[in-house]
Amino acid sequence: MFSSARLIRSDLNMARVEMIYGLDIGGTKIEIAVYDERYELQASWRVDTPVDSYNTFLDTIVEMVVEADGRSKKVGTVGLGIPGYKGLDGRLVCSNIPCVNGKYLKQDLSQRLGRDVVIENDVMAFVYSESNGGVADGHENVLGVILGTGMSGALCINGHVYHGRQNVAGEYGHVGLSGALLQRYDFPKRACGCGSFGCVEKYLSGPGLLWMSSHFGAEYESVIDLVRGYQQKERCAVVVFNAYLDCLGSYLSELTKMFDPHVIVLGGGISNIGEIYDAIPSIMAKYVLVNTSPPKVVAAMYGDSSGVRGAAILGQGVYATEQPYSRVRA
Ligand SMILES: [Zn+2]
């Protein structure tokens, strides 16, 4: 059915890699981005994510890749970013997309597409992108923190993703907010979906910030409204957002004590709030160890596209004879 895509790996090497595809697999949408050899974006489109049927899920990705091949008249490399990780038995753990949970997705997709595909955790792909040609390019230790509907993170060391022993390094949305802050702001230890209580995700994610707003008696229905109120110096918004910045600064300082990164890159919707970058250095300076300084905290260069871009670079790496992105930078 998809015979046009059925090239074996050696064919792909002989044909030279000329197109590079990244796919960002979300719980509701799948996005494909098509890059040329210089990582100039040529095309991108999105479809709904099939969540119930694994066969439909595989067919959908194959159709997107075959369409990309057809449009460019090339056979591209394929990298996927997905909100999950490879478990100890090699199966994917992905609670957001039930039909791929427990599957050997890499093997099944590689077989159907006739080419090796790379599958990476989406946040690891994000920080990989920012460490390779992004805002943190050239930095030795790069910590990525996503502040969105949820919270997660990842670490890149010398341009390489640090996976840890079980591929789950960076799940630091599920560590506790400091007891001193819980006490200072009279926050309850909120129950978290991970089974624990008081996780930072419950305070520092987008929904966490809105919860904080209601905790202080402010009636903001969206983060955008709250930030607008803060910019207009509305008293309620200033109280809420200053508390948020205090908690964020404390948390990033805790991460600094653990990892001592050269730079922290923020992603996700909250990372678009410019006021964070003005305020956070002096707040962090209060919380880091004596006679040390906080690292730079910066917004991602590629924003929402960084995950798909990182997946694309990782996918290209299967066929590259050298570090993929170095060819672009040379
Ligand atoms: Zn949790």
Residues whose N, C-alpha, C, O or C-beta is under 5 A from the ligand:
A	BS01	ZN	G173 H174 C192 G193 C194 S196 C199
